[in-house]
Amino acid sequence: MTTPAPNRFPDDTGADIFVREYPTAVVPDAPGYLTIGPPLLILHVPGHGEEYEIRVRRVLNALVDPLSDGGKLVPYAILQAGSDEDLLAGEAGKQLAFGIPGNMTPDRFPDFELLRDTVAYVRERPGDWTAPAAKELRDHAYRRRAERGGLPGLLWSLGGREAPPATGLRGWLLRTWWLSLTRTLPRWLWARRKTARLVRPGRLSPNRRSRWLGAELNVRRSGEDLFGVMDAVAARQAPRLALPADHPRHAEALQAVDRLLLRALLEDLGRPSVGRFLPKRRRRRARPVILLEMPRDATDGAQAAERFLRSFRQAGAAVGGPGPLVVAVGRISGTLRAELDPEECNLSQAGLLLHEDAHRPVWVGLREEPFSRAGLPVRRVSPRRFRLSWRTQTSALAGGTALAVSLLGIGGAELLSGPERDTGCAGGGAAAVAQLAEPVPVEPKKWYDEMLEAIDRQNARAVRFAEEEGRTVRTVVHFGSDKPTDRTDTLFDGTIPELRGIAMWQDRVLREADADESLVPLIVDVRTTGKGFKDAAAEARELVEEVREADRRGTRSHETVVGVLGFAQSKETTRDALDILESADIPVVGTTATADEMLVSQTYWPFTPLNSDEARMAARFATTSNIVARPGGADGCVPARHAVVVQNSDDLYSASLAGKFTKWFPGEEQLVNFSQEGEFGTAPPGSPNVTTAAQLADTVCEMLGAAGGDPIVYWSARARDFTAFVNAFDKQGTCVKDGLTVLGGNELTNVALTGEYADKAWLRLYHSAHRLPTTDERASWRTQRFAQEYDAFVSGRPKADPWRHDGHSAVSYDAFHMLSRAVDGARSGRDVHRSAVLAVLRGGVSFEGATGYVHRPLSPNRPPADKTLVLLRQTDGGPEVVGVCGAYEKDVRSRDQGPLCAAD
C-alpha cells in the first residue's frame, strides 16, 4: 500500500488541473491577473476525529509548501483558531505583515493597524462604555502608531518618556511649546488626516473611494470625527462583549468587530497597483494567500473560523478589487453553507475559477479514497525578486531627475514642461455620425435564407466526400439565436454576419480538401435557440442526448458531431448550455460572447477578449484621451472625469461589463439599470431601475447635469436598447448643447455601422470591435484579404453592406478556422475522437487570421493570447481607429503598444 505523503495534494478527480493552476493563481505569468479577485475556496475534507485533522493538515501542507523555501516566497497566513473568542482577521493581518519577501511587495497596513489597536482597546474594556470616550481612543491609537516608528515615533521620542515638571518657566515652556510640537500637534494632524481619509471628505483627502469606514458604519454627518465614530461603535459593542460567550448578542458583537478588522485589511491589500512606471507600483508580483484550518465540528475555535469566513464574504463583497486568495480546508456547518451559498464544483473547475473574478464562493467536496494514496506535488512558486527596495529605486529616480533638471536649466525646464496640452478630439471633430448618409435597406429573411442555402449546398459537397470518395467527414453544430424576421432583429442580433463567416470558412475547407486529403471536410448543422438564446440550455441538452446515443451505437459516420460553434451572447442560458455540453466532453469554440462569467467549462474556448480586458482598455481610453467636447462651444475635447454607466442588471454580459468598467474607471461614476422588460437582477444599492427609454433619457440627463464637467455615458446594455435611448434622448433635447459622448462595447458594433444614427449629429460614439477596418494602415495582409473575400461572397447585395466593416464575420470565420484545425490535428487514421479534438485545443492552435494573429492562450480554456481588441469612433468618413491592442499581426504585442494596452 502506498504511504500518503504529508505535503502532497490528494489525487482526487481534477486534482492535476488544480495543482497546475494554484501556483499560477498566486504568481501569474502576466501580472495583470493580480487585478482579478479569486473566489473564496472551501475544500471539504471527509473523516472524523484524529483522521480528519490529519487530512486537513495534509491539504494545508500541500498548499503552503509551494509558497515557502524556508522563508516566505509570497505573503501568506495560516490561520488556526484556538478559541471561539479569537478574531482571526487580526491574526491574518499580523501574519501577512510578517516575513514579507524582501523588496517584492509594497503592502502596508495603515487602516488595519489603526482598527486593530482600536478594537483591542475596546475588547480589553467590556461592559459599560463611559470613561474612555473618543479622546482616550485617539490617544491610545496614536501612541501605538508612534511605537511602530516613522515620523510619529521620532516626534514622540523627542517629547521624552516622562512629562516635564509643571513648575517654573522651563516646565511651562516644555509643556506648552515643546510637547505641542512633538505630540499634541502631530497627533491632531494625524487624527484629522485619518478622519478625512476614512470617514468624510476633506482637503487632506479628496479621494472619495477611500472613505470606506464612513460608508461601512453609515456615517451621515459631514463633521463626524473618526474617533467619535469608533466611540459610538464601542458604546454599542462593549456591553455585548461583556455578555456570556454563548449569548447571541455576544456573538453578534464579535462578528461586527471581526468584519471591521477584515474590511480594513482588505482595503489595505487592495491599495497597491500593479505595473506602470514608478518602482513601488511594479512590486506586486504575487497574490497574498490566507489558508484557514477548519476545526472539527463543535470544537473550540470552530465559531471563530466560521466567523472569519462570514466576515470575508461580507467585507469582500463591499470592497471588491483583487484581495487575497482565501482557502478554507475542512468542514463548515450547514448554516454557514446556506449563508455563503457557494457554487459546488470539482477540483478542475475550481482550479480554473482561481483565475476569475469572484462572484460566489466555491465549494469542493474531496473524496476519502484519494487520501490513501501518495498524491500530487504542487509546483513551487517563483515570483520575481528585486535586489533594491522600491524606496532606493525611487530615490535614485528622483535624484537623476533633479540632476537632469538642474543641468538643463530654465530652457530645459521649459522643454520638460512640454507644450500646452493637446485638445484635439480623438477620432476627429465634434460631430459623430455613422458612415452612411441614410439607413441601409435590410432584407432579413432573404439574407438569412441565402446563408442557409449556401451552407446546405456546401454540406451536400461534404456528404459526397464521405459517400463517393470514402473520406473522413465530420459535423460541427452552430448554435445561434432565432432567425431574424425584421430590420430590428437583423441589425441587433448579428446572426447573419456570423453565418456568413462560417459559410466562408466551410467553403474554403471544402475547396482545399479537393487537393489535400489530410483535411477533414466539415458539415455545419445550423440550430436556433430562440430569441436572445432563451432555449440554449434545452438545445444543448438535446444535442448531448444525440451524441450519447451515437456513441452507444458506435458509428463514426459524417453525422458524428465533433464540436460546437456559436453562443454569440453572454447569457445565463448560454452559460448553462456550456455546462451541459461539458458533461459529454463536447468541444465548444465561442464567437463573440465576452463575459468572464462564461468561463465555467473545461471544454469551452472563447474567441474574443474578455470583458475584464475590454473594460480596462475602455476606462483608460476614457480618462486619457480627448473624447468629451469642451463646453460652451470651445474647440477641442478633453478626457472624461465622470461616467454615467447604463447596464441591464439582469443580463450577464451587461452587468459583467459595467461592473468591470466601474472597477477600472478612476473618476466618479453613477449607475443606471435599464430593462424594457422590467426584469432587474442584483445591483448596487442606490442605482435607479428604469423601464422606458424616455425615463432613461430623463435620468441620464439629470445625472449629466449633476455630474459637473466632462461626463460620458458608458453603455453596457444591448444595442436594441441603445437605439431606443438615442431616439428618446434626441427627442428630449435639453442635454445635448455640447454633444454627448457615448463609449460602448462590441454589442454596439451590430448596428453602429448601418447608418442608424446618421441624423444624430450631437452623438459622439466610440465602441469596441474585434478586427481592424481595412481603412487602417495597420490591418494585416490577412485581414485585407478576408475583407476582399467577404466583398466577393456578398456580391449582388447592396454595395453599402451593413456589416462590411463589422468584426462578427471575421470572428466566426477565425473561430471556425480554429475548430477546423483542431479536428484536422485530432484525426487518427479514418477516425476523429472528440477527446482528441479537446487535446489539440488544450495544446493550442496558431495561425494568421482575419482578426489578427491567433495563438495559444496563457491559461487553458481562455481566449487566444493577446487577442485583438479595437476601439472605433463612428465618423461621417467611416470607422476611425482610436485605439488598438493585441496581436493584430504576428510579432506584434500589447505590451509594446503603450499604456492603453498595459496589462497592469
Buried (B, 14 or more C-beta within 10 A) or exposed (E): EEEBBEBBBBBBBBBBBBBBBBBBBBBBEBBBBBBBBBBBBBBBBBBEEEEBBBBBBBBBBBBBBBBBEEEBBBBBBBBBBEEBBBBBBBBBBBBBBEEBBEBBBBBBBBBBBBBBBBBBBBBEBBEEBEEBBBEBBBBBBBBBBBEEEEEBEEBBEEBEEEEBEEEEEEEEEBBEEBBBEBBEEBBEEBBBBBBBBBBBBBEEBEEEEBBBBBEBBEBEEEEBBBBBBBBBBBBEBBBBBBBEEEEEBBBEBBBBBBBBBBBBBBBBBBBBBBBEEBBBBBBBBBBBBBBBBBBBEEEBBBBBBBBBBBBBBBBBEEBBBBBBBBBBBBBBBEEBBEBBEBBEBBBBBBBBBBBBBBBEBBBBBBEEEBBEBEBBBBEEBBBEEBEEBBEEBBEEEEEEEEEEEEEEEEEEEEEEEEEEEEEEBBBBBBBBBBBBEEBBEBBBEEBBEBBBEBBEEBBEBBBBBBEEEEBBBBBBBBBBBBBBEEBBBBBBBBBBBBBBBBBBBBBBBBEEBEEEEEBBBBBBBBBBBEBBBBBBBBBBBEBBEBBEEBEEEEEBEBBBBBBBBBBBBBBBBBBBBBBBBBEBBBBBBBBBBBBBBBBBBBBBBBBBBBBBBBBBBBBBBBBBBBBBBBEEEEEBBBBBBBBBBBBBBBBBBBBBBBBBBBBBBEBBBBBBBBBBEEEBBEBEEEBBBBBBBBBBBBBBBBBBEEBEEBBBBBBBBBBBBBBBBBBBBBEBEEBBEBBBBBBBBBBBBBBBBBBBBBBBBBBBBBBBBBBBBBEBEBBBEBBEEBBEBBBEBBEEBEEBBBBBBBBBBBBBBBBBBBBBBBBBBBBEEEEBBBEBBBBBBBEBBBBBBBBBBBBBBBBBBBBBBBBBBBBBBBBBEBBBBBBBBBBBBBEBEBEEBEEBBBBB
